[in-house]
Amino acid sequence: MPEHEIRAVADNLLQALQFFGRARADGEILDIAGASLIFCGLNYAAFNAAVQARPVEGDKAELTRLIRASATQFDSRNLRWTYWLCDDFLSRPLRQEAPSIFGRFGLRPLTEAPGMYAANLAPPHRPLPPIEVRPVADERTRAAFADIMSITFEIPHSVSAAVYGMERAWLGDFRGYVGYSNGQAVTTAASSVTGAVIGLYSVATLPQYRRLGFAEAIMRKVVEEARATHGIEHTVLQATPSGFSLYEQMGYRTVTKFRVYIAD
């Protein structure tokens, strides 16, 4: 895959994940050589993340250094945490050896997420439902965003509200949106712009409204708004298994893969 597409996906993901380090007053972002360490202010592994920021130069000694430095920081604070790694930041032999290296530091594989890229979105394959999209800009929309994220991704509600419900969380470049159908909040999405790409994140729909086109409808409206504001056509995202086929229909193709490891 073209290197610039891989870097566009990885760089955008890094900025998006830094949202969790800025959402709360007790959050923090600590950059070390080769990685960005994100502390959300809570002991919740999914929101405390080490994100590899560039390809590993050299052999396993460099990857070991990054993992050790990250573990030292999170362990000193008694926090559970995750490490996000782009496959294309490692050589093929090192990619195969990586799980055993992470295992030495008490990290195990958690999930894999395809990194996807679209130069332009394909037209809808079906009529999409009417939807009113509101930016996350007040207490009501923050609460709705937190509720939908909690239900969809099985995040404890107290944790979701303590991050997505914070006013300061939405003062940066990460933009959240809530989609309403007949006055009911049913779906969410967020955007993060880096360089020449729009990143889409936090795409979630309440269970009773799934498979009706609401996720696609809000994604297209968020892209349309970002395009109008920034003049950008290209978009990126990280796919979940449930959303992968939809994203392919919309014109996304896989350009890389992210592996997430979690500290036990």
C-alpha positions as CSV (number, residue, x, y, z in Angstrom):
1,M,0.0,0.0,0.0
2,P,1.2,3.6,-0.6
3,E,3.2,4.7,2.4
4,H,1.5,8.1,2.5
5,E,-1.9,6.5,3.0
6,I,-0.6,4.3,5.8
7,R,1.0,7.3,7.5
8,A,-2.2,9.4,7.0
9,V,-4.3,6.7,8.8
10,A,-1.7,6.3,11.6
11,D,-1.2,10.0,12.2
12,N,-4.9,10.7,12.3
13,L,-5.5,7.8,14.8
14,L,-2.7,9.2,17.0
15,Q,-4.4,12.6,17.1
16,A,-7.8,11.1,17.7
17,L,-6.6,9.0,20.7
18,Q,-5.0,12.0,22.3
19,F,-8.6,13.2,22.9
20,F,-8.6,11.0,26.0
21,G,-5.5,12.8,27.4
22,R,-7.2,16.2,27.0
23,A,-10.8,15.3,28.0
24,R,-10.3,15.7,31.8
25,A,-8.3,18.1,33.9
26,D,-6.4,15.2,35.4
27,G,-5.5,13.7,32.0
28,E,-2.1,14.0,30.4
29,I,-0.2,13.3,27.2
30,L,3.5,12.4,27.5
31,D,5.5,12.1,24.3
32,I,8.6,9.9,24.4
33,A,10.9,9.1,21.5
34,G,8.8,7.0,19.2
35,A,5.5,6.9,21.1
36,S,2.8,9.0,22.6
37,L,1.5,8.1,26.1
38,I,-2.1,9.0,26.8
39,F,-3.4,9.1,30.4
40,C,-7.2,9.7,30.7
41,G,-7.2,10.4,34.4
42,L,-9.1,7.1,35.2
43,N,-8.0,3.5,35.6
44,Y,-9.6,2.3,32.4
45,A,-7.3,0.5,30.0
46,A,-9.0,1.4,26.8
47,F,-8.5,5.1,27.4
48,N,-5.0,4.9,28.7
49,A,-2.9,4.2,25.7
50,A,0.7,4.1,24.4
51,V,0.5,4.8,20.6
52,Q,3.5,4.1,18.5
53,A,4.1,7.2,16.5
54,R,6.6,6.1,13.9
55,P,8.2,2.9,12.3
56,V,10.7,1.0,14.4
57,E,14.2,1.7,13.2
58,G,16.3,-1.4,13.7
59,D,15.6,-4.7,15.4
60,K,13.6,-5.8,18.4
61,A,15.8,-3.8,20.8
62,E,14.0,-0.6,19.7
63,L,10.5,-2.1,20.1
64,T,11.5,-3.5,23.5
65,R,12.7,0.0,24.5
66,L,9.4,1.5,23.6
67,I,7.3,-1.1,25.4
68,R,9.6,-0.9,28.5
69,A,9.4,2.9,28.6
70,S,5.6,2.8,28.3
71,A,5.2,0.1,30.9
72,T,7.4,2.1,33.4
73,Q,5.1,5.1,33.1
74,F,1.8,3.3,33.3
75,D,2.9,0.9,36.0
76,S,4.3,3.7,38.2
77,R,0.7,5.1,38.3
78,N,-0.9,1.6,38.8
79,L,-3.0,2.0,35.7
80,R,-4.2,-0.6,33.2
81,W,-3.3,0.4,29.7
82,T,-3.1,-0.6,26.1
83,Y,-0.5,-0.3,23.4
84,W,-1.5,0.5,19.8
85,L,0.8,-0.6,17.0
86,C,0.5,-0.2,13.3
87,D,1.6,-3.4,11.5
88,D,3.5,-1.4,8.8
89,F,5.6,0.2,11.5
90,L,7.4,-3.1,11.9
91,S,9.4,-5.3,9.5
92,R,7.7,-8.6,8.7
93,P,10.0,-10.7,10.9
94,L,9.6,-8.3,13.9
95,R,5.8,-8.3,13.3
96,Q,5.8,-12.1,13.9
97,E,8.0,-11.8,17.0
98,A,6.1,-8.8,18.5
99,P,3.5,-10.9,20.5
100,S,6.2,-12.6,22.5
101,I,8.0,-9.3,23.1
102,F,4.8,-7.8,24.5
103,G,4.2,-10.9,26.6
104,R,7.4,-10.3,28.5
105,F,6.0,-7.1,29.8
106,G,2.6,-8.6,30.7
107,L,0.7,-7.4,27.6
108,R,-1.5,-9.7,25.6
109,P,-3.3,-9.2,22.2
110,L,-6.7,-7.6,22.7
111,T,-8.0,-6.8,19.2
112,E,-7.1,-6.0,15.6
113,A,-8.5,-3.1,13.7
114,P,-8.1,-2.6,9.9
115,G,-7.0,0.9,9.0
116,M,-9.1,2.1,6.1
117,Y,-8.8,4.9,3.5
118,A,-11.2,6.4,1.0
119,A,-10.2,9.0,-1.6
120,N,-14.0,9.7,-2.2
121,L,-17.1,8.1,-0.8
122,A,-19.2,5.9,-3.1
123,P,-22.9,6.9,-3.5
124,P,-25.3,5.3,-1.0
125,H,-26.5,1.8,-2.0
126,R,-29.9,2.4,-0.4
127,P,-32.1,5.3,0.7
128,L,-30.9,6.6,4.1
129,P,-33.2,7.6,6.9
130,P,-33.7,11.3,7.6
131,I,-31.6,12.4,10.5
132,E,-30.9,15.6,12.4
133,V,-27.2,15.9,13.3
134,R,-26.2,18.2,16.2
135,P,-22.7,18.9,17.2
136,V,-21.7,18.0,20.8
137,A,-21.8,21.5,22.2
138,D,-23.9,21.4,25.4
139,E,-24.7,19.2,28.4
140,R,-27.6,17.5,26.6
141,T,-25.5,16.4,23.6
142,R,-22.6,15.5,25.7
143,A,-24.8,13.2,27.8
144,A,-26.4,11.7,24.7
145,F,-23.0,11.0,23.2
146,A,-21.8,9.4,26.4
147,D,-24.9,7.2,26.7
148,I,-24.7,5.9,23.2
149,M,-21.0,5.1,23.5
150,S,-21.5,3.4,26.8
151,I,-24.3,1.1,25.4
152,T,-22.6,0.4,22.0
153,F,-19.1,-0.3,23.2
154,E,-20.0,-1.7,26.7
155,I,-18.1,1.0,28.5
156,P,-19.2,1.5,32.1
157,H,-21.5,4.4,32.1
158,S,-19.6,6.2,34.9
159,V,-16.5,6.0,32.8
160,S,-18.2,7.1,29.6
161,A,-19.8,10.1,31.3
162,A,-16.6,11.0,33.1
163,V,-14.8,11.4,29.7
164,Y,-17.3,12.2,26.9
165,G,-19.5,14.1,29.3
166,M,-16.8,16.7,30.1
167,E,-17.1,20.1,28.6
168,R,-13.4,20.5,28.1
169,A,-13.3,17.2,26.1
170,W,-14.9,19.0,23.2
171,L,-12.8,22.2,23.1
172,G,-10.1,20.8,20.9
173,D,-9.9,19.5,17.3
174,F,-11.9,16.3,18.0
175,R,-15.5,17.0,17.0
176,G,-18.4,15.0,18.2
177,Y,-21.9,14.7,16.6
178,V,-25.2,13.1,17.7
179,G,-27.8,12.0,15.2
180,Y,-31.5,12.3,16.2
181,S,-34.5,10.5,14.7
182,N,-37.9,12.0,15.6
183,G,-36.2,13.8,18.6
184,Q,-34.5,10.6,19.9
185,A,-30.7,10.5,20.0
186,V,-29.9,7.3,18.1
187,T,-26.4,7.5,16.7
188,T,-23.0,9.2,17.1
189,A,-19.8,10.0,15.1
190,A,-16.7,12.1,15.6
191,S,-14.2,13.6,13.3
192,S,-10.5,14.5,13.5
193,V,-8.7,16.3,10.7
194,T,-4.9,15.9,10.1
195,G,-3.0,17.0,7.0
196,A,-5.2,16.2,4.0
197,V,-7.5,13.6,5.6
198,I,-10.7,13.5,7.7
199,G,-10.7,10.8,10.3
200,L,-14.0,9.2,11.5
201,Y,-14.4,7.8,14.9
202,S,-16.9,6.8,17.6
203,V,-19.4,5.6,15.0
204,A,-22.1,4.0,17.2
205,T,-25.9,3.3,17.0
206,L,-28.3,2.2,19.7
207,P,-29.2,-1.5,19.2
208,Q,-32.9,-1.0,18.3
209,Y,-31.9,1.4,15.5
210,R,-29.1,-0.7,13.8
211,R,-29.2,-1.9,10.2
212,L,-31.5,1.0,9.3
213,G,-28.8,3.3,7.8
214,F,-28.4,5.7,10.7
215,A,-24.6,5.1,11.0
216,E,-24.0,5.7,7.3
217,A,-26.3,8.8,7.4
218,I,-24.4,10.5,10.2
219,M,-21.0,9.5,8.7
220,R,-21.9,11.1,5.4
221,K,-23.1,14.3,7.1
222,V,-20.0,14.6,9.3
223,V,-17.8,14.1,6.2
224,E,-19.9,16.7,4.3
225,E,-19.4,19.3,7.1
226,A,-15.7,18.6,7.4
227,R,-15.3,18.8,3.6
228,A,-17.1,22.2,3.6
229,T,-15.0,23.5,6.4
230,H,-11.5,22.2,5.4
231,G,-11.9,21.5,1.7
232,I,-10.8,17.9,2.2
233,E,-12.1,14.8,0.3
234,H,-10.0,11.9,1.6
235,T,-11.2,10.1,4.8
236,V,-9.8,7.4,7.1
237,L,-11.1,5.2,9.9
238,Q,-10.4,2.1,11.9
239,A,-13.0,-0.6,11.3
240,T,-14.7,-2.8,13.8
241,P,-16.0,-6.2,12.6
242,S,-19.6,-5.0,12.8
243,G,-18.9,-2.0,10.6
244,F,-16.4,-3.4,8.1
245,S,-18.8,-4.4,5.3
246,L,-20.6,-1.0,5.5
247,Y,-17.3,0.8,5.2
248,E,-16.3,-1.2,2.1
249,Q,-19.7,-0.4,0.5
250,M,-19.0,3.3,1.2
251,G,-15.7,3.1,-0.7
252,Y,-13.1,2.4,2.0
253,R,-10.3,0.0,1.5
254,T,-7.9,-1.5,4.0
255,V,-4.4,-0.1,3.8
256,T,-2.9,-1.3,7.1
257,K,-3.8,-3.0,10.4
258,F,-3.5,-1.9,14.0
259,R,-2.9,-4.4,16.8
260,V,-3.9,-3.5,20.3
261,Y,-2.2,-5.1,23.3
262,I,-3.6,-4.8,26.8
263,A,-1.8,-5.0,30.2
264,D,-3.3,-7.7,32.4
